[in-house]
Amino acid sequence: MKKTTTFIACILFAAALSAQIVPGQNHSGLKAKYDKITMSGNEALYHLMVNPNPHASAVANSKAGATETLIGTSTYDLQSNGAVQNRIVVHDDGTISAGWTMSQEYNTTYSDRGTGYNFFDGTSWGAQPTARLESSRGGWPSIIALGNGGECAITHNTANSLINNTSRTNIGTGAWTENTVTPDYLIWNRSAAGGIDGNTIHMIALTEPSGGTWTGLPFNGVSGALLYYRSQDGGITWDITDMQLPGTDSSAQIGMSGDVYAIAAKGQTVAVAYFDDWGDSFIVKSTSNGDSATWTKTTFLDFPVDKYAMDDGLDLDNDDTLDYVYSTDNCGALILDDFGDAHVFYGVMQYRDDDLTDASSSWFPGTNGIAYWNESFGPDTTPATVQDTSLWYSDMMNDHWIVQAPDLNGDGIVSGVDSTGGYALYYGSRASMPNAGLDAFGNIWLSFSGYTETADNGTQVFRHLYVTKSEDGGITWKDPVDVTPHDDWDGMQESVFGSMSPVVDDKIRIVYQKDFEPGLAVRGDEDMVDNNDIIYLEIDTAGLFDGSTTAIIETENNLKINDNRIFDVLGREWKTNFANLPKGVYIINGKKVFKTN
């Protein structure tokens, strides 16, 4: 169990502008304590309250260009402790497989928990499932399709402490069979299919951590070691097991966390991204289908201290004041383009180890943003020195802070009725849970769960799903569009854990979890156990961003800045007018002028 101290802070943002770090903006606020727990699903939850009048499923909502379909339900509402798994596969013939962690019980033991699965046959979805795929209790499914025409749901099995592969030979039809991937107790798995013939399964999972409520032993000196497995015959045999990838052994890690990683494969290329908070965040990649000696590591956020341990005390400038740091919020996404290049997205979070006696850290729930990285940017080279008084952040992150939950009421801040406390506890940024895809033109599409300040139940603000897009390789991004407004309930529908198909055509396809209450029952808020809808959301790409654009005008590299200037932390000037351009707000960085709408 990790205790975390919370500082409440309202983060100021200009409406619809890219948000970067403002020194000092998070250094004060109300303080609250709570427990941050990484759940395996095997915990005893008898203390939770059961709703005596559980909600029935809501009628699926729609807006112009978007359609929702209810494909299942679950009372177990923690779909991930961090990064969202691949839960949707759009097949070449237009059919779709979708999965999620499911329980139909209200007794908090969730003894029936396992994979909920539904299939779209090209015309309609199947009946909502009431029973798991597996014969025994499990969760955290990765849904993958194989080149041989079969499909798999790979889960961690908490009943028998192993990794389970439930598969069938024909997508969408036939009986499911179960096989053990490994009898070792691995948790929080992720899987992807690749290889020349599409029959290679790449899997990563964490060994049981040691200490606290965990009883595992360190693996080669690492508590909770991230291990790689490979099968080249669709899961029948596994020719690589228990492999520690570069950057994951004891030379770089003390311990690793569950669910803070993602995996993607395309052809012979496979990549894994790790989204740390108090350590480096990086990808490891192989272009030889995962062969042992072919993996290379690239760090996209170089944390200023290696192998930092809670209560060590972070004081980079030696001024006897503990430093604040920006890092990931553990929620990230990874996709590969047609060239095999990795694209990475993650929620941004600020932290501070401000009490050196409690083996815990502090976080700032008002932090609002998602950062982006791709391999063309190269590794992060930010020095281990403070950027401002007692504040460190990655230049790579700050240069590519691409989107945030929007300021919907135009008051210059992103805050709602819960901004001073009582907010839904996902332990993430106000823009978090990113998922992404690419279309045939190379455009990058990003979905995320965003704090929606104008939608609340009187005490807590709801999250909706938003979508943004880049048409220039990630340099600029559209203003985010709310694709789950739920106008029928004044926006009072919680939309989280969006898993987006990495293939975008004329549609964006997302499977997500929706309910009537912000936060979760299993963790965090510990709300009453209630029904949650699993929704398939389909969005037309045409016209999605009409009226929401960002203009970019090339200017001279040696642009001279006059007096009377306002700068942000990147050294960019902000003006309300520029040259002979139309009236607007412009950001000038010496190379380009960005107009914001």
N, C-alpha and C positions, 0 to 999 in steps of 0.2 A: 504494500500500500504506500503510495507516494502522497504525502501531504503537500499541498500547494497553497501559498498565500496569495490572495488576489488584491490587486490595486484597481479600483474603479477609476477610469479616466475617460473623459469625453474628448475624442480626437477631432480637431478642426479640419475641415476640408472645404475647399471652394467647390461649388456645385459643378459636377461633370468634368472636373479636371483630374489629371493624373496625380496621385498622391505619393509624395515622397516624405522622407523623414524630416521632421521639424525638430531641431535640438530643443530638449527641455519640455516638449509638449506632454509627456507622460509622467513627469516626475512627481506628481502629487495626486491626491484623491483619497477616497474612502478605502478602508482596508477591511477585508473579510477573509476568513479562513474556511477551507473546505478540503475534502479528500479527493484526490485525483487517482482513479483506479483503472488499470488496464484489465479488462474482463476477458476471461477465456470462455465464459458461459457455463463453467462448472461450479460457480460459486453458489453457496446457499443464500437465497434471497427471501427468506421467510419474513423478514421485517417489512417487506413492501406491502402496501395496502392494495386491495383489490376493489375496483370500482363496482359497487352493487348494481349500478345501472349502466352497463357498458354501452358505448356508442355503437350504433349500427353503421355500416359503411355509407359514406356520403355518396350522393349522386355525382357521377363524374362530370366535371366542369369542362367548358371549352371556350375559346375565344377565336377571333378571326385568325385562321392559319394554324391553329393548334387544337389538337384533340386528345383528350385523356380517356383511357380505358382502365377500369378496375380489373386487375388480373389476379389478385390474391389479397390475403390479409395476414396479419401476425400480431400476437400479443407480446412477443419478444421483440423489443424495438431497438436494440443496439446492433446495427448492421456492421459497424466497424468502430474500433477505438481510434482510428486515424484515417489513413488513406482508404478510399472506397475501392472495393474489388471490381473486377470485370464480371458484371452480372447480366450482360446482354450480348447476344451474338446475332447479327443479321446475316443470314446465309445468302449465297449467290442467287438462289431462286426466289428471294423475297420473303421467305419464311423467317421466323424469329424464335429463338430460345431465350428464356429469361429465368433467373433464379434469385433466391434471397434466403436469409435465415428466417425460419418460420416456426411459430408455435401457435396452437389454437387453444391453449389452456389459460385459465385465469387464476391458477392456484400458486403462482410464483415459483414452483419447482420446474416448470417448463419441461416436464419429462418427455414430451412428444417432440422436442425441438429437433430440427433437421432442415434439409433443403426443401423449400417450396419451389415448385417448378411449373411453368406454363409455356405453352407453345402456340404460336400464330401460324396457321397453315396457309397463309396467303389471302384468306378471306375473313377469318374470325379467330379469336382466341379460344382456348379450351375452357372447360369449367374451372372455377377457382379451386385449387387443391385444398384438401382438408387433412391430408396425411403427408408426411415427409417421404422422400425417395428412399432413405436408408432404413435398415432394420433396427438400428440403435441410435442413441442420441448423439447429435453432432451439430455442426454449424460452420459458418464462414465459407460458403461454397464459392469456388471459381467455376464459371460455366465456360467450357471451351468446346470447339468443334474441330474434328480431325479430318485429315485429307482422305481417309478411307471411308468417309461417310458417316462415321459415328460421332457421338458426343459424350462428354464427361461432366460430372459435378464432383470436384475434389474438395474434401472437407477435413477439418480436424474433428476427430471422434473423441468426445469427452467421456463417453461410457467405457471405452476400452483403451484410452490413452494412445491413440495412433492416428495416422493419416489414412483416410479412406478414399478410394476412387470408385464412384458409382457411375457406371457407363452402360451404353447400349450401342448396338452396331449400326442402327439407322436413326438419323436425326428425326425427331418428332414422333417416332412410333416404335413399338416393341417393348419388351421387358427390360428392366434395369438389372444389372448384376453388380456385385460388390467385390472389390479386391483391396488388399492392404498394400499401400505404397511402402510404408515402413512400420515396423512394430514399435519403434522408438517414439517416445512422447514428444511430438512436435506440435506446435500451436500456431494459429494465425497464419495459415498458408496462403500463398498466391501462386497461380499457375497460368501458363500461356502456351499456345500451340505454335510450332514452327517447323523448320527443316525443309529440305527440298520437296519432300512429298507431303508435308503438312502433318506428319504423324509423330513428330517429336514433341514431347511434353516437357516443358521447363517448369520446375517448381522450386519455390523458396518457402521456408518456414523457420520458426524460432524454437530453439530448445527451451524447455521449462526453465525460467530464471531461478536463481537461488536467493534466499533471504526474504524476510517479511512473511507474507502468506504463501510464498512459493517454496517448494521443497526440492527443486532440481539441483543438480551439481553443475559447476562450471564446465564448459566444453572447451578444452585446450586453453583454459585460463579466462574464458569469457562467460559471464553470467547472461544467459539468454543469447546464445550464439545464432546468427543467421546462417542457415545451411542451404546449399543448392543441390537439387536432385535433377537427373535427366533420364527420360525414357525415349528411345528412338523407334519403338514399335507400338505406339499408342497406349502405353501403360502396362503392357504385359510384363516386361522386365525393365529394370532400372540399372543402367551401366555406369552412372555417376551418382554417388550417395555421400552425404555428410561432408560436402566440400565447402570450405570457407573461402569465399571470394576475396580478391584484393581489397584491403581496407576494412575487413571485418574480423581479422584475427586479433590476438592479444597485443600485437605491436601497435594497434591503433585504437582498440576498444577495451574498456573495462566491462561494460555490459551493454546490451542492445535492447530496444523496445519493440513490443509487438504492434503490428499493423501500421508501422510508420515507413512502409516501403511499397513499391509497385514493380511490376514486371511486364515487359512487352516483347513480342517476338514477331519477326517478319522474315520469311525465308531462312537464310543461314545466320541472320543477325538476331541476337537476344541481348536485352539490357535490363538491368535492375537499378532502380533509384532508391536511395535511402534518405529520409527526411528527418534529420536529428534536430534537437532543440539546443542542448548544451554540448554540441560537438559538430564535426564536419558533416555537411550534406553533399552527396556525391552520386555519380552513376558508375557502374561497372558494366563493361560491354564486351561481347565476343562477336566476331564476324565469321566464326567457324562452328556455328551451331552449338556453342557452349563447351567445346573441347577444353580440357583442363588448363592447358598452358596458353590459352589465347585471350584471356580476359585482361582488360586494361581499365584503370580507374581514372576518372576526371572529377575534380572537386568543383562544384558550382557554388558552394558557400563555405568558405574557409574560416571556420570558427577560430578565434584568436588564441585559444589554448587547447593543446592536445590532451586527450584523456582527462578532461575536467571531471572532478568528483564534487558532489554537493558538499557545501561547507568549506571547500578549499579557499573560497574568497577570491573574487575577480576584481583586481585593482590594477589595470594596465598602466595607468599614469602615476602610480605610486603616490597618490595624494591622500591616502588614508580614507578614501571614500569608495565604497563598493560600486562598481560600474553597472550600468544598464547595458543590455545587449539586445540586438534584433537578430532573430533567427527564423526558422520555420515553425509553424504551429502543429507539425507532425502530419498534416493532411496534404497530400500531394498527388500528382498524376504524372504519367509517363506515356508517350506515344512515339512510334517510329514512323518516319515518312518513307516515301518510295525509294529514297537513296540510302535508307538505313540509318539516317541521322536521328538522334534522340531529341525530343522536345519535352521539357520539364516545367511543371507548374506547382506552386505551393502557396499555402496561406502564410502570411507574415505575422509574427508575434514578437512582442517585447518581453524580456525577462530580467529578473534581478535575483541574485542569491544574497538576500539582505539580512538573513539571520544565520549565523555560522554555527548554530547549536541544534538545529532542528532537522537536519538531513533533508531539506526541502528547498523549493525555489518559489519565486513570485512570478506572476504573469499579469498582463494588462488586457482585460477583455474588450476594452474599447479600441484596440488596434484593428485597423481596417484595411486590408489589401491582399492582393495576390501578385506574386512575382513570377517571372517567366525566364527560362534559360534554354538555349539550344547549343549544340556543339560548336557552331560557328563562332560563338562568343569566346570560346576558350575557357581555361580554368580561372577561378577566382584568385586574384593576387592581392587582395586587400591586406595591408600590413596590420600587425597585431598592436596597433596604437589607437587611442581614442580619437574619434572624429570631432568630438565636442567634449566639454567638461564631463567626465565620467560617463560617456556614451560611446559605444562601439556599434557600427553596422557595416555590413558588406557593401562595398561599392558596386559589385556585380548585382546584388539584390536591389539596391537603391536606383540603379540606372534602368532597371527593368521591372519596376513596380507598375503593373499594367492596368489594374482595375480595382475597384473597391465597391462595397455596397453603397448605393447612391444616396445623395441628400435629396429626398423626395419632396420636402416641404419648403425648400429654398431658404432655410434659415442659416445656412453656412456651416452647420454641424450635422453629423450623423448620430442621432441619439433619439431615444424614445422614452416611454414611461418607466422603463427599467434601467435607465442609464446610471442610476445611483445605487443599484442593487436589485437582486431578485431576477436577473436575466437568466435565460435558459442556458444550462451548463453543458456545452459541447467542448469546452476547453480549446476553442479555436478562434480565429480571426472573425471579424464581422463579415468578411468575405472569405469563405472557406469551402472545403469539400470540392475542390476543382476536379473536373473530368474534361476530356478533350477529344477532338477528332479532326480529320483532314478530308477535304473534298478533292475531286479530280484535278482541280485547278491549282492545288497547293495552298488554298486558303486554310487557315487554322481557326477552328471553332472551339470555344471554351464555354463550359457551363459551370456554375458554382451556386452554392447555397448562400444567400445574402440576407443580412439583417434588414428588415423592411420596416423602417421607423414609423410609418403611418398605419401599420396593421398591428393592432394589439387587442388583448382581451381585458384591458384595464389595469393589468399588473405586469404582463410580459409581452414583448414584441415577438412577432412571428418571423420566420425565415421563409423566403420564396426562392424559386430557382430563377437564375438569370443566365443569359447567353450573350457573349460578345464574340467578335471576329477580327482577325487580322488578314489583310489582303497583301501584305508586303513582307512576309516572312517573320512577323513578330515585332516589327519596328513600331507600328502604330496599331491601335485597337479601337473598335467602335465603342460608343457608349453602351453599357449593358442594357438589355431589354428584359423586363420581367415576363417570363413565359408561363408563369403559374399565378395569375392575379387572383383567382377565386373570388370574383366580384360578388357572387351570390351570397357570400358570408362576410362581406366587407373586408376581404383579405385574410380572414381568420382561419387559415389552414397552414399548418407547419409542413414545409417541403424540404426534406433533407436526404442525404445519402444518394445523390443522383449518380447513376452509372450510365454513361453515355456511350453509344456505339462509336468506335473510333473511325468508322466509315460514314461520311456525310455525303449525301447526294442532293436531291431536291427536298430531303427531309432530314431533320435532326431527331434522333430517337433516344429516349432516356427512360430508364426505369428508376423510380424513386419511392421513398416512403412518405406518406402523408397522414396527419391526424389533426385533431381539434385542439391540441394542447402543445405549446412550446416546451421543448426539453424532452427528457426520456424518463421511463420508469426504471429501467435496469440500472442506470448509472446517472450520476449528476444530480438532477432535480429529484429523482426517485419519486416521480408522480405516481398516482394510482395506476395499477395495471389496467390497460384498456386496449381496445382494438385499434390497429393501424392499417391503413390501406396501402397496398403495393400497386403503384400506378405505372402504366405504360403511357408515356407522353410523346406525341408525334407533332413536330413543328415544321411548317413550310419555311424553307430558307428564303424563298423569293419575297422581297418586300419587308423582311423582318426588321431591317434597320432604316426604313424610310423615315426621313426627318431626323435622323440621329447619325451625323457624320462628323468626321474630323478632317479639316483641310490642312495640307502641308505645302508650304511654299518655300522653295530653295532660295537662299540669299547668299551674300558674300561671306566667305569664311572669316574675313577680317572686319566684320561688322563693328563699328565703334558705338559704344554705349554713352549716351549723354548723362548729365547730372540728373538729379531728381529720379532716382532709380529705386526699384523694389526687387530684391533678389530672393530666390529660394536657396535651399542648402546645396543644390547642384550648381549654383552660380548663374542660373538662368534668370533673365529679367522678365518681369510681368508688366504688360502695358494694356491699357484699355483701348488704345488705338495704335496702329502702326502704318507708317508711310501712307500710301494711297489705297490701302486695303479696306474692305467694308468694315463698318463698326463692329467691334467684338472684343474679346479678351484674348491677348496674344502672349505666348511664352517665347522668348528670344534666347537662343543658346549660342549664337555666333555662327551657326551653320544652317539652322533652319528656323522658321517661324511656325509655331503651331497655333492654329486658331481653335478655340474651344467653343462648343455650342451648348 
